[in-house]
Amino acid sequence: MPDPEMIEHMTSRSLSELQKEVKACVEGFNFAWSDYVQYIHLVEEVAELGEALTVQQGDRKAGSGEDALADHNDVKEEIGDVLFNVVQIANQLNLNLDEVMERTFTRYEKKLANLKKHQGASPPGKKDLSWTGEITAGETS
């Protein structure tokens, strides 16, 4: 059984604390990749997450890549790899993820408020996307 103190430490860390841990890990492995190569690695990890999801959903069987079996089948592991790479990209770009996420949540809170305000406002058969804040009422995508 995992140590409760260790679990508490793992679940109570801020994003900026995780950024420091990712930075130390990357330095330990001596990953000196350019932003573009790090992005390509992120895309690779997202693809592996997609592959693991196909196994979880029963669309593919786990196994080695032979016979069209999925090499990647652990969704938690693949989500961890995706997050690790996103954090590393943020580190490379000198972004504070606590600030990034606060800004993101503020943006989504505004979208949700707009959605609630506009619910039922569009005529039948016409999709109203003005709640997103990206398309104004009357515009089409």
ChimeraX attribute file (.defattr): number of C-alpha atoms within 10 A of each C-alpha:
attribute: neighborCount
match mode: 1-to-1
recipient: residues
	/A:1	3
	/A:2	6
	/A:3	7
	/A:4	9
	/A:5	9
	/A:6	10
	/A:7	10
	/A:8	10
	/A:9	9
	/A:10	11
	/A:11	9
	/A:12	10
	/A:13	10
	/A:14	11
	/A:15	16
	/A:16	16
	/A:17	13
	/A:18	16
	/A:19	22
	/A:20	14
	/A:21	14
	/A:22	17
	/A:23	18
	/A:24	12
	/A:25	13
	/A:26	15
	/A:27	11
	/A:28	9
	/A:29	9
	/A:30	9
	/A:31	11
	/A:32	11
	/A:33	12
	/A:34	11
	/A:35	14
	/A:36	10
	/A:37	11
	/A:38	18
	/A:39	16
	/A:40	13
	/A:41	17
	/A:42	20
	/A:43	14
	/A:44	14
	/A:45	21
	/A:46	18
	/A:47	15
	/A:48	23
	/A:49	23
	/A:50	17
	/A:51	23
	/A:52	26
	/A:53	20
	/A:54	18
	/A:55	21
	/A:56	15
	/A:57	9
	/A:58	10
	/A:59	12
	/A:60	16
	/A:61	19
	/A:62	19
	/A:63	14
	/A:64	11
	/A:65	10
	/A:66	8
	/A:67	8
	/A:68	11
	/A:69	15
	/A:70	20
	/A:71	16
	/A:72	23
	/A:73	22
	/A:74	16
	/A:75	18
	/A:76	12
	/A:77	14
	/A:78	21
	/A:79	17
	/A:80	13
	/A:81	19
	/A:82	21
	/A:83	15
	/A:84	20
	/A:85	21
	/A:86	18
	/A:87	23
	/A:88	24
	/A:89	19
	/A:90	16
	/A:91	17
	/A:92	15
	/A:93	10
	/A:94	9
	/A:95	15
	/A:96	14
	/A:97	19
	/A:98	14
	/A:99	12
	/A:100	12
	/A:101	12
	/A:102	11
	/A:103	12
	/A:104	12
	/A:105	12
	/A:106	11
	/A:107	13
	/A:108	14
	/A:109	12
	/A:110	15
	/A:111	17
	/A:112	15
	/A:113	12
	/A:114	16
	/A:115	18
	/A:116	12
	/A:117	11
	/A:118	15
	/A:119	10
	/A:120	10
	/A:121	11
	/A:122	14
	/A:123	8
	/A:124	8
	/A:125	6
	/A:126	9
	/A:127	12
	/A:128	21
	/A:129	19
	/A:130	18
	/A:131	19
	/A:132	16
	/A:133	15
	/A:134	10
	/A:135	13
	/A:136	13
	/A:137	14
	/A:138	11
	/A:139	9
	/A:140	11
	/A:141	6
